[in-house]
Amino acid sequence: MPVKFNVGDVVKMRKAHPCGSALWQITRTGMDFGMKCRGCGHFVMLPRVKFERMVKEVVAPAGE
């Protein structure tokens, strides 16, 4: 069963960002995912397929 991602979820990615943080907050969902680095605030857009391959786990669901 596929994992459902929501705006506001904090996810851990397989590779860390150059700033050292591996945690990202989802800011947009759809065909492309918008993510904001929790370490430095850098914003990145990724295609859904690449995002789903790179995500390791949902650390904190939205609303917590």
Protein Blocks (a to p, Z undefined) as FASTA:
>chain_A
ZZdddehiacddfbdcfkopabdcdfbgcjbdcdddfklopacdddfklmmmmpmbdfba
ghZZ
